[in-house]
Amino acid sequence: MAIPQTPKYDESSIKSLEWNEHIRLRPGMYIGKLGDGSAPDDGIYVLCKEIIDNSIDEFVMGAGKKVEISVDEKQVRIRDFGRGIPLGKVIECVSKINTGGKYDSEAFQKSVGLNGVGTKAVNALSQKFVVCSHRDGRCKKAEFSRGLLLKEWPEAATSEKNGTEVVFEPDSTIFHNYRFLPAYLEEKIWNYAYLNNGLTLVFNGKNYSSPNGLRDLLAKHVDDSIRYPLVHLRSSDIEFSFTHGNQYGEHYFSFVNGQHTTQGGTHLNAFREAIVKTVRDFFKKDYDAADVRSCIVGAVSVRIQEPVFESQTKTRLGSNTISPNGPVLRGWLMDYVTKELDNYLHKNPETAKAMQDRIIQSERERKEISGIRKLANDRAKKANLHNKKLRDCKVHLVDEKNPRKRDTMIFITEGDSASGSITKSREVLTQAVFSLKGKPLNTFGLTRKVVYENEEFNLLQHALDIENGLENLRYDKVIIATDADVDGMHIRLLMMTFFLQFFPELVEQQHLYILQTPLFRVRNKKETRYCYDEFEKQEAMKSLGDKGLEITRFKGLGEISPSEFGLFIGEHIRLESVTMPPDTSLGKTLEYYMGKNTPQRQEFIVENLRYDVVVDVV
């Protein structure tokens, strides 16, 4: 066996990249995952958000009350009516890192984007990027491709109103086979409307505005089973709304300077803490915090100066102050919430009574299952979890402080063959496997007792460590991995129902995913292609030629060899994020798909049946 030589390392090994080259080489640092638009957190939607954020910042600073957004499957146009980029700096603002007006805290006091990267990332990752600024009767326009300036128009007169227009097409060599799904963009646009009273957004010709802010947001996500009317209080920099329902878990929407912080952060933690403190003080009872917060549906928004996020995609707030050297964010937010909520409860005794009744009911339910819970916990320990059901990853088994803990994922699969293939091909350091035994129970309409009485669910809950919320969640991605047949789809649906019924935060904070595995293998003597749908199969057949092709249809995960499986759960893993449809309540959604309305569902299936899909009949 030959001994490998140490690679040469000298001056020629040192590379200096242009700003656009670095973004294109490491796009995940700037926009998170890439994706093709099939998931709401795919990169093409982040590109849209980065440009819209700039338009929203103009509105927040009192310039322009309308933003126009038009999107087809490939191209985006965004036009605001703010102040317009200063004409002499148009090109620099979209193509020079660390250049922008948001470093001037007077010009953009409470902006969400402060690092001068967002628009440049959109430019670098677009095959076409056109910017035009209209300012005081003059305009400046430039066109780029992949961050490189193609054409610069001379400054000219214009009759257009002040503002900035950006048109871009994501680079198809980076975002493969992408397309924009209007529903995902619509949800984001509604959030902009909820958070900016007085702003009108026009999306593909339809107007979006919200006079009641977060109350309007929650009204679209709750059903008739809420215990009392939505509490809604706001000032210039803090707004919150909440109520108690009958669903399990806690449901929150949190925002910072208009940015939807799906992972929460210091502001959400302070909000949750403030509700508990206020309730305890108002009722003069030391209620368990879990009982107070159980079944809450809430939203909180804050505006602070120079927010610090824990990643470029701004999904979690890390700031501890509301401005540089200013008051501590936690204390500032808690003081406001406790004072205003206490006043509200004194003025609305019926709401206070309904809130207390819900808390007492949660307390009673918790105590009723305490005995079952203890027995279930003991049973989980005796089951020798790490050997019987769970093949854990080494990050947890060896070093809980390993920085790669943030990359961990667990595959939930059914059957020995499928779990065996994944176990043999996984990356042992960060990937774990949990094996189900047969089809799980349909948990819709059942109480929390089933989580502890059903061995499968009890062991899974312990494997994830989510019994007391997501604070101790052991894996960043929880991935349902089932066969692409009727039984596999049924198991997938039952598992999604379980998580939505009892641990909805797992979905809301985007931790739950579906593993996409190829349906076909197309190969000749020289090359092998793996195809995830009929279209990809046809393209592969054309590319490889008709002669001597071997086409395999994978019926189940167990049919894919471990050596092949490693290709599908490694660097090029395809995951579909499990999300709730925008503007729908969790209760109504579960009732429709998993309730007893069989004829209604049957009618829906018939009306939406696609006859162009190839169906394999076994």
VOGU-3710 file (C-alpha; in Angstrom, 3 decimals, decimal comma):
1> maipqtpkyd> 0,000/0,000/0,000  1,442/3,350/-1,062  2,074/5,943/1,644  0,287/9,217/0,751  2,553/12,243/0,440  1,878/15,451/2,340  0,273/18,019/-0,020  2,480/20,947/-1,000  1,845/24,048/1,095  3,648/27,240/0,003
11> essikslewn> 2,872/30,761/-1,279  1,018/29,315/-4,277  -1,449/27,641/-1,898  -2,696/30,990/-0,596  -5,703/32,280/-2,546  -7,397/35,679/-2,471  -10,999/35,660/-3,678  -13,008/38,562/-5,014  -16,096/39,417/-2,942  -18,493/37,736/-5,384
21> ehirlrpgmy> -16,267/34,652/-5,727  -16,316/34,101/-1,968  -20,119/34,379/-1,807  -20,483/31,999/-4,740  -17,986/29,541/-3,262  -19,640/29,537/0,180  -23,284/30,581/-0,417  -24,482/28,741/2,685  -22,622/31,244/4,883  -24,817/34,013/3,499
31> igklgdgsap> -28,212/32,535/2,679  -28,354/29,198/4,500  -29,265/26,190/2,385  -29,680/26,375/-1,382  -32,642/24,226/-2,392  -34,935/24,449/-5,405  -37,782/26,443/-3,873  -39,745/23,457/-2,603  -39,144/24,443/1,055  -39,905/27,838/2,652
41> ddgiyvlcke> -36,351/28,281/3,952  -34,690/27,640/0,584  -32,121/30,190/-0,510  -34,152/31,767/-3,310  -36,638/33,058/-0,715  -33,779/34,439/1,381  -32,650/36,390/-1,694  -36,122/37,935/-1,942  -36,123/38,726/1,761  -32,768/40,509/1,611
51> iidnsidefv> -34,070/42,961/-1,006  -37,492/43,418/0,616  -35,794/44,072/3,975  -34,132/47,127/2,455  -37,513/48,425/1,274  -39,047/47,817/4,708  -36,185/49,717/6,352  -37,063/52,696/4,145  -40,665/52,574/5,371  -39,551/52,296/9,002
61> mgagkkveis> -37,490/55,446/8,506  -40,612/57,239/7,259  -39,934/57,065/3,518  -42,521/55,403/1,272  -45,711/53,581/2,218  -45,823/51,024/-0,588  -43,627/48,186/-1,847  -44,370/46,440/-5,138  -43,287/42,800/-5,533  -43,819/40,691/-8,624
71> vdekqvrird> -42,555/37,136/-9,001  -42,896/34,519/-11,681  -41,267/31,081/-11,581  -37,786/32,468/-12,311  -37,601/36,272/-11,923  -38,264/38,751/-9,117  -38,987/42,488/-9,274  -39,072/44,622/-6,114  -39,823/48,366/-6,229  -40,064/50,569/-3,160
81> fgrgiplgkv> -40,899/54,248/-2,870  -38,356/55,237/-0,267  -35,540/57,731/-0,574  -33,681/55,849/-3,295  -29,995/54,883/-3,069  -27,791/57,989/-3,418  -27,053/58,000/-7,154  -23,282/58,228/-6,870  -23,199/55,080/-4,691  -25,639/52,785/-6,500
91> iecvskintg> -22,983/50,464/-7,915  -20,942/50,348/-4,701  -24,006/49,597/-2,550  -24,806/46,441/-4,500  -21,294/45,219/-5,303  -18,856/46,286/-2,612  -18,813/44,404/0,676  -19,136/46,514/3,825  -20,623/49,433/1,900  -24,075/50,739/2,762
101> gkydseafqk> -26,091/53,332/4,605  -26,890/51,083/7,533  -23,559/51,690/9,204  -24,938/55,171/9,880  -27,218/54,627/12,880  -28,944/57,932/12,249  -29,918/57,026/8,684  -31,101/53,494/9,619  -31,687/53,406/13,374  -33,474/50,061/13,683
111> svglngvgtk> -32,602/48,157/10,563  -32,481/44,375/10,357  -29,465/44,307/8,031  -26,351/45,907/9,426  -23,425/44,054/7,900  -23,542/45,318/4,316  -23,819/41,833/2,813  -27,454/41,080/1,929  -27,867/42,864/-1,405  -24,368/41,885/-2,472
121> avnalsqkfv> -25,203/38,228/-1,846  -28,275/38,546/-4,055  -26,137/40,172/-6,758  -23,399/37,532/-6,582  -25,887/34,641/-6,677  -27,990/35,975/-9,560  -27,371/35,378/-13,257  -29,146/38,677/-13,858  -29,271/41,580/-11,403  -30,514/45,041/-12,381
131> vcshrdgrck> -30,718/47,957/-9,949  -32,221/51,369/-10,637  -32,449/54,249/-8,151  -34,840/57,171/-8,615  -33,984/60,204/-6,538  -35,199/63,806/-6,833  -35,918/63,702/-10,569  -32,751/61,806/-11,519  -32,041/58,082/-11,899  -29,084/55,717/-12,053
141> kaefsrglll> -29,199/52,159/-13,448  -26,733/49,267/-13,622  -26,849/45,605/-14,647  -24,742/42,756/-13,226  -24,328/39,040/-13,759  -22,985/36,863/-10,936  -21,650/40,007/-9,249  -19,827/41,339/-12,301  -20,852/44,691/-13,750  -22,128/44,245/-17,316
151> kewpeaatse> -23,556/47,648/-18,096  -23,781/51,034/-16,442  -26,209/53,639/-17,723  -25,316/57,329/-17,329  -27,302/59,296/-14,788  -30,462/60,655/-16,424  -33,652/62,605/-15,769  -36,749/60,683/-14,624  -40,385/61,370/-13,862  -40,593/58,348/-11,571
161> kngtevvfep> -41,235/58,758/-7,848  -38,275/58,360/-5,492  -37,300/54,829/-4,611  -35,272/51,794/-5,668  -36,114/49,013/-8,088  -34,292/45,666/-8,192  -34,869/42,899/-10,730  -33,001/39,614/-10,342  -32,937/36,014/-11,540  -31,248/33,467/-9,233
171> dstifhnyrf> -28,326/31,673/-10,839  -29,589/28,342/-12,204  -26,094/26,852/-11,895  -26,351/27,268/-8,103  -30,100/26,855/-7,565  -30,772/23,822/-9,744  -34,264/23,421/-11,239  -35,590/26,143/-8,954  -38,989/27,801/-9,044  -40,739/30,230/-6,742
181> lpayleekiw> -43,868/28,984/-4,979  -46,184/31,971/-4,325  -47,586/30,497/-1,074  -44,180/30,638/0,641  -43,606/34,224/-0,437  -47,145/35,186/0,529  -46,561/34,083/4,118  -43,447/36,266/4,354  -45,255/39,217/2,787  -48,102/38,878/5,267
191> nyaylnnglt> -45,538/38,997/8,073  -44,163/42,255/6,677  -47,709/43,641/6,627  -48,472/42,533/10,200  -45,320/44,204/11,492  -45,607/47,512/9,663  -48,883/49,284/10,291  -49,569/51,749/7,474  -47,508/49,860/4,876  -49,113/48,351/1,762
201> lvfngknyss> -47,355/45,575/-0,080  -48,517/44,711/-3,581  -47,631/41,113/-4,464  -48,433/40,045/-8,024  -51,208/42,627/-8,137  -52,808/41,809/-4,757  -52,658/44,266/-1,827  -51,480/43,188/1,637  -51,908/45,411/4,707  -52,746/44,950/8,375
211> pnglrdllak> -54,312/47,556/10,685  -54,078/45,394/13,819  -50,585/43,965/13,546  -49,850/40,836/15,560  -53,496/40,446/16,512  -54,300/39,978/12,820  -51,451/37,478/12,533  -52,690/35,311/15,397  -56,327/35,586/14,312  -55,421/33,627/11,182
221> hvddsirypl> -53,664/30,896/13,162  -56,194/30,188/15,925  -59,595/28,519/15,795  -62,824/28,858/17,746  -61,476/26,838/20,670  -59,391/29,681/22,145  -60,215/30,361/25,792  -60,438/34,160/25,623  -60,114/36,974/23,048  -56,602/37,748/21,886
231> vhlrssdief> -54,650/39,992/24,253  -52,957/42,663/22,150  -50,697/45,441/23,447  -48,110/47,570/21,681  -45,885/50,625/21,900  -43,496/52,125/19,366  -40,828/49,430/19,908  -42,656/46,485/21,519  -45,766/44,631/20,422  -47,193/41,363/21,686
241> sfthgnqyge> -50,362/39,311/21,452  -51,388/35,934/22,849  -54,184/33,683/24,055  -54,614/30,164/25,417  -56,103/27,402/23,281  -56,629/23,667/23,647  -53,715/22,387/21,585  -50,610/20,942/23,197  -47,297/22,755/23,368  -46,480/26,433/22,983
251> hyfsfvngqh> -46,813/28,277/19,674  -44,914/31,524/19,115  -44,115/33,895/16,299  -41,205/36,181/17,144  -39,757/39,126/15,238  -36,882/41,586/15,503  -36,964/44,748/13,364  -39,377/42,955/11,036  -37,235/39,809/10,764  -39,048/36,548/11,544
261> ttqggthlna> -36,759/34,884/14,078  -37,975/31,322/13,637  -35,494/30,069/16,249  -36,488/32,692/18,827  -33,721/34,149/20,967  -33,335/36,545/23,880  -36,534/38,496/23,115  -38,744/35,398/22,990  -37,195/33,966/26,152  -37,887/37,245/27,971
271> freaivktvr> -41,472/37,333/26,672  -42,193/33,797/27,908  -40,612/34,607/31,256  -42,626/37,824/31,580  -45,956/36,048/31,042  -45,172/33,569/33,825  -44,080/36,321/36,238  -47,157/38,451/35,555  -49,558/35,544/35,994  -47,965/34,473/39,264
281> dffkkdydaa> -48,013/38,010/40,648  -51,562/38,775/39,463  -53,147/35,601/40,860  -50,742/35,479/43,832  -50,065/31,804/43,180  -46,771/30,082/42,385  -48,006/28,230/39,331  -45,598/25,902/37,538  -44,159/27,770/34,540  -45,039/24,865/32,238
291> dvrscivgav> -48,695/25,052/33,300  -48,834/28,795/32,667  -47,345/28,521/29,190  -49,059/25,287/28,139  -51,372/25,817/25,145  -50,288/29,421/24,567  -50,426/30,837/21,053  -48,449/34,067/21,031  -46,432/36,572/19,059  -43,873/39,192/20,054
301> svriqepvfe> -42,075/41,848/18,045  -39,338/44,248/19,123  -37,381/47,001/17,395  -33,871/47,568/18,697  -30,702/49,218/17,466  -27,946/47,123/15,907  -29,405/43,659/16,619  -26,958/40,788/16,858  -28,111/37,523/15,290  -26,516/34,137/15,718
311> sqtktrlgsn> -26,220/33,573/11,949  -26,315/35,509/8,688  -29,820/34,165/8,008  -31,021/35,916/11,198  -33,228/33,143/12,588  -32,225/33,639/16,251  -31,533/36,846/18,180  -28,428/36,918/20,338  -28,537/40,572/21,464  -28,479/41,327/25,185
321> tispngpvlr> -29,145/45,078/24,917  -31,644/47,215/22,966  -28,877/49,514/21,707  -25,097/49,785/22,062  -24,398/50,349/25,766  -28,176/50,644/26,302  -30,600/48,894/28,684  -30,557/45,102/28,949  -33,094/43,694/26,492  -34,512/41,126/28,908
331> gwlmdyvtke> -35,238/43,665/31,637  -36,602/46,239/29,169  -39,018/43,783/27,590  -40,067/42,174/30,871  -40,798/45,543/32,473  -43,095/46,486/29,601  -44,923/43,153/29,367  -45,457/42,725/33,103  -46,763/46,279/33,550  -49,063/46,328/30,519
341> ldnylhknpe> -50,343/42,764/30,932  -51,073/43,296/34,628  -53,092/46,427/33,766  -54,917/44,520/31,041  -55,914/41,672/33,368  -57,233/44,125/35,960  -59,352/45,822/33,298  -60,572/42,537/31,780  -61,596/40,210/34,628  -63,383/37,765/32,285
351> takamqdrii> -60,148/37,228/30,381  -58,256/36,801/33,652  -60,756/34,181/34,842  -60,600/32,236/31,550  -56,784/32,338/31,644  -56,699/30,991/35,185  -59,161/28,203/34,319  -56,891/27,084/31,452  -53,816/27,124/33,729  -55,603/25,094/36,408
361> qsererkeis> -56,719/22,575/33,781  -53,119/22,191/32,557  -51,973/21,724/36,149  -54,604/19,030/36,725  -53,714/17,204/33,497  -50,018/17,272/34,393  -50,668/15,776/37,824  -52,976/13,107/36,398  -50,235/11,690/34,210  -47,395/12,166/36,705
371> girklandra> -47,595/8,514/37,799  -47,697/7,243/34,239  -44,853/9,600/33,378  -42,618/8,187/36,124  -43,274/4,592/35,070  -42,626/5,510/31,437  -39,352/7,198/32,301  -38,217/4,145/34,238  -39,255/1,910/31,348  -37,242/4,008/28,910
381> kkanlhnkkl> -34,129/3,639/31,040  -34,572/-0,118/31,350  -35,066/-0,438/27,586  -31,382/0,391/27,148  -32,351/3,015/24,612  -28,969/3,453/22,958  -28,818/-0,201/21,924  -32,415/-1,303/21,399  -34,026/1,503/19,428  -31,451/4,222/18,913
391> rdckvhlvde> -28,110/4,134/17,156  -26,833/7,428/18,485  -24,178/9,639/16,947  -20,744/9,997/18,505  -21,139/13,728/19,127  -23,583/12,820/21,909  -21,924/9,621/23,033  -18,438/11,101/23,339  -18,506/14,890/23,601  -21,697/16,877/24,226
401> knprkrdtmi> -19,734/20,136/23,810  -18,475/19,304/20,329  -19,170/22,286/18,021  -20,550/19,890/15,402  -23,532/19,245/17,679  -25,335/21,884/15,607  -24,988/19,592/12,561  -26,628/16,572/14,181  -29,592/14,776/12,639  -31,649/11,726/13,470
411> fitegdsasg> -33,365/9,503/10,901  -36,676/7,998/12,030  -37,292/4,938/9,898  -39,345/1,737/9,886  -38,144/-1,818/9,526  -34,822/-3,567/10,025  -33,698/-3,390/6,379  -34,167/0,361/6,037  -32,655/1,196/9,420  -29,800/-1,195/8,669
421> sitksrevlt> -28,964/0,511/5,377  -28,944/3,951/6,973  -26,956/2,753/9,985  -24,232/1,264/7,783  -23,948/4,297/5,487  -24,441/7,228/7,906  -21,772/9,610/9,151  -21,368/8,177/12,630  -20,187/11,445/14,186  -23,361/13,457/13,546
431> qavfslkgkp> -26,087/11,121/12,232  -28,275/8,928/14,430  -30,974/6,371/13,557  -34,197/5,574/15,438  -35,997/2,427/14,311  -39,797/2,178/14,458  -41,528/-1,156/14,820  -44,473/-1,245/12,452  -46,945/1,551/11,838  -47,251/4,093/14,652
441> lntfgltrkv> -50,558/4,970/16,283  -52,756/7,762/14,910  -52,572/10,219/17,804  -55,066/12,785/16,548  -57,535/13,656/19,290  -55,673/11,664/21,937  -54,327/13,130/25,163  -50,726/13,471/26,310  -51,057/10,191/28,208  -50,492/8,282/24,972
451> vyeneefnll> -46,954/9,663/24,712  -46,046/7,802/27,892  -48,299/4,754/27,500  -47,126/3,963/23,951  -43,627/2,478/24,077  -42,607/3,732/20,622  -43,578/7,345/21,318  -42,166/7,306/24,824  -38,774/6,040/23,646  -38,717/8,498/20,739
461> qhaldiengl> -39,512/11,391/23,078  -36,603/10,356/25,279  -34,276/9,926/22,321  -35,002/13,505/21,240  -35,110/14,789/24,870  -38,144/16,999/24,222  -40,282/16,014/27,202  -39,895/19,486/28,717  -39,685/21,520/25,509  -37,091/22,104/22,816
471> enlrydkvii> -34,410/23,627/25,031  -32,691/20,232/25,272  -33,444/18,982/21,747  -30,537/16,643/20,940  -30,654/16,920/17,145  -30,904/19,946/14,902  -32,757/17,980/12,216  -35,367/15,315/12,935  -35,827/13,438/9,654  -38,663/11,061/8,803
481> atdadvdgmh> -37,236/8,452/6,411  -39,848/6,097/4,944  -40,398/4,147/1,742  -41,892/6,026/-1,213  -44,953/3,750/-1,339  -48,434/3,872/0,175  -47,362/2,322/3,478  -44,365/4,636/3,719  -46,505/7,688/3,060  -48,960/6,540/5,725
491> irllmmtffl> -46,193/6,152/8,311  -44,890/9,585/7,339  -48,338/11,112/7,878  -48,791/9,399/11,240  -45,407/10,643/12,475  -46,151/14,187/11,326  -49,468/14,005/13,195  -47,683/12,884/16,356  -45,248/15,798/16,291  -47,890/18,379/15,348
501> qffpelveqq> -50,243/17,092/18,044  -47,817/17,045/20,957  -44,629/18,881/19,907  -45,722/21,542/17,375  -42,712/23,715/18,227  -40,552/21,144/16,459  -42,328/22,054/13,223  -42,648/25,775/13,872  -38,927/26,110/14,554  -38,149/24,118/11,391
511> hlyilqtplf> -36,531/21,054/12,926  -38,746/18,429/11,231  -37,905/17,160/7,734  -38,781/14,460/5,211  -35,901/12,565/3,580  -36,109/12,543/-0,198  -34,615/9,389/-1,702  -34,335/8,533/-5,395  -37,103/6,563/-7,066  -34,986/5,449/-10,017
521> rvrnkketry> -31,444/4,438/-10,874  -30,520/4,896/-14,545  -27,134/3,622/-15,668  -25,049/2,377/-18,538  -21,554/0,923/-18,529  -19,928/4,334/-17,968  -22,243/6,366/-15,759  -24,959/6,084/-13,104  -27,692/8,637/-12,456  -30,111/8,680/-9,508
531> cydefekqea> -33,483/10,279/-10,220  -36,034/11,563/-7,726  -39,039/11,763/-10,063  -40,265/10,774/-13,502  -38,988/14,004/-15,087  -35,438/13,428/-13,840  -35,619/9,827/-15,081  -36,598/10,933/-18,581  -33,807/13,535/-18,612  -31,267/10,917/-17,518
541> mkslgdkgle> -32,408/8,526/-20,224  -31,981/11,227/-22,866  -28,551/12,168/-21,545  -27,196/8,618/-21,268  -28,711/7,363/-24,506  -31,290/4,668/-25,119  -28,952/1,751/-25,722  -27,759/-0,541/-22,984  -29,611/1,317/-20,212  -30,458/-0,400/-16,951
551> itrfkglgei> -33,380/1,272/-15,149  -34,169/0,272/-11,574  -37,253/1,408/-9,654  -36,529/1,413/-5,907  -39,571/0,079/-4,074  -38,215/0,724/-0,582  -35,273/2,063/1,375  -34,118/-1,463/2,150  -33,505/-2,097/-1,553  -30,875/0,638/-1,693
561> spsefglfig> -27,460/-0,728/-0,761  -25,553/0,958/2,095  -22,847/2,108/-0,342  -25,485/3,868/-2,442  -27,395/5,173/0,559  -24,323/7,080/1,672  -24,676/9,219/-1,452  -28,203/10,284/-0,466  -27,650/11,174/3,202  -24,260/12,836/2,812
571> ehirlesvtm> -23,235/16,155/1,317  -26,010/16,080/-1,312  -28,836/15,067/1,020  -32,274/16,252/-0,113  -34,596/17,250/2,689  -38,105/18,679/2,549  -38,971/20,893/5,496  -42,294/20,122/7,188  -44,208/23,385/7,480  -47,725/24,513/8,244
581> ppdtslgktl> -49,658/26,121/5,375  -49,754/29,918/5,803  -52,749/31,476/7,534  -54,191/28,205/8,838  -54,760/26,971/12,365  -53,072/23,809/13,573  -56,296/22,416/15,019  -58,274/22,835/11,817  -55,477/21,363/9,721  -55,189/18,212/11,847
591> eyymgkntpq> -58,963/17,854/11,989  -59,244/18,019/8,210  -56,490/15,542/7,383  -56,679/13,163/10,356  -60,232/13,564/11,716  -63,419/11,638/10,930  -64,436/13,695/7,881  -63,705/10,817/5,486  -66,153/11,839/2,690  -64,780/15,400/2,688
601> rqefivenlr> -61,189/14,147/2,377  -62,199/11,692/-0,316  -63,739/14,510/-2,347  -60,566/16,583/-1,909  -58,375/13,711/-3,157  -60,553/13,112/-6,228  -60,610/16,814/-7,116  -56,825/17,132/-6,805  -55,838/13,831/-8,377  -53,125/14,266/-11,013
611> ydvvvdvv> -53,510/11,912/-13,949  -50,109/12,808/-15,386  -48,228/11,188/-12,508  -46,796/7,749/-13,150  -48,104/5,296/-10,557  -46,477/1,917/-9,962  -48,949/-0,834/-9,214  -47,470/-3,796/-7,423
//
